[in-house]
Amino acid sequence: MQGLITLQNVRGIPYDRRYQSTAHQVMTPLSGGVWVAADEDAFNVLRKMDESNLDQVPVVDEGRVLGLITRDNLLRYLHLRRELAL
């Protein structure tokens, strides 16, 4: 099973159980979370992040995680495109 672990997931674990918890127990499964396709438009990705109040989303293709997009990196990319008039 594939999923994503965020700081929010870890904060949800009681401190005394953090060192005994497995990734599988802590993660948000891809099937139950927000993810984006590799060919998805950057503005649509940002919209999904805003609607879900997320700072990162996994990029998934045919059920396989290809990477992770963070809000900071996405905003930096969009700002650079605007600056360069691309």
C-alpha positions in Angstrom: 0.0 0.0 0.0 1.3 3.4 -0.9 0.7 6.6 1.1 2.1 9.9 2.3 3.4 10.8 5.7 3.2 14.5 6.7 4.2 16.4 9.8 0.5 16.5 10.5 0.3 12.7 10.5 3.2 12.6 13.0 1.8 15.3 15.2 -1.4 13.1 15.5 0.6 10.3 17.2 0.9 10.6 21.0 4.5 11.4 21.9 5.0 8.2 23.9 4.0 6.1 20.9 5.9 7.9 18.1 8.9 5.6 18.3 6.8 2.5 18.2 4.6 3.5 15.2 5.2 2.2 11.7 4.9 4.1 8.5 1.9 2.1 7.5 0.1 3.0 10.8 0.9 6.7 10.4 0.5 7.4 6.6 -2.5 8.6 4.7 -3.2 6.0 2.0 -3.2 7.3 -1.6 -6.6 5.8 -2.0 -7.9 8.0 0.8 -6.0 11.2 0.1 -5.5 13.9 -2.4 -3.1 13.3 -5.3 -2.4 14.7 -8.7 -1.5 13.2 -12.1 1.8 13.9 -13.7 0.2 15.9 -16.6 -2.1 18.0 -14.4 -2.0 21.7 -14.9 0.0 23.6 -12.2 -2.9 26.0 -11.4 -5.2 23.0 -10.9 -2.7 21.4 -8.5 -2.5 24.6 -6.5 -6.4 24.7 -6.4 -6.5 21.2 -5.1 -3.9 22.0 -2.4 -5.9 25.1 -1.4 -9.2 23.3 -1.3 -7.7 20.5 0.9 -5.6 22.8 3.0 -2.4 20.8 2.0 1.2 21.9 1.7 2.2 19.0 -0.4 0.6 16.4 -2.7 2.0 13.2 -4.3 2.2 12.9 -8.1 0.8 9.5 -9.2 0.8 7.7 -12.5 -0.9 4.4 -13.0 -0.9 3.8 -9.2 2.8 4.5 -8.8 4.1 7.5 -6.8 6.4 9.6 -9.0 7.2 12.4 -6.6 5.9 15.1 -4.4 4.9 18.7 -5.2 5.2 21.2 -2.3 3.2 24.4 -2.2 6.5 26.4 -1.9 8.1 24.8 -4.9 4.9 25.2 -7.0 4.5 28.9 -6.1 8.2 29.5 -6.9 7.7 27.8 -10.3 4.6 29.9 -11.1 6.3 33.1 -10.0 9.3 32.3 -12.2 7.1 31.6 -15.2 5.4 34.9 -14.7 8.7 36.8 -14.4 10.0 35.2 -17.6 6.7 35.7 -19.4 6.5 32.0 -20.3 
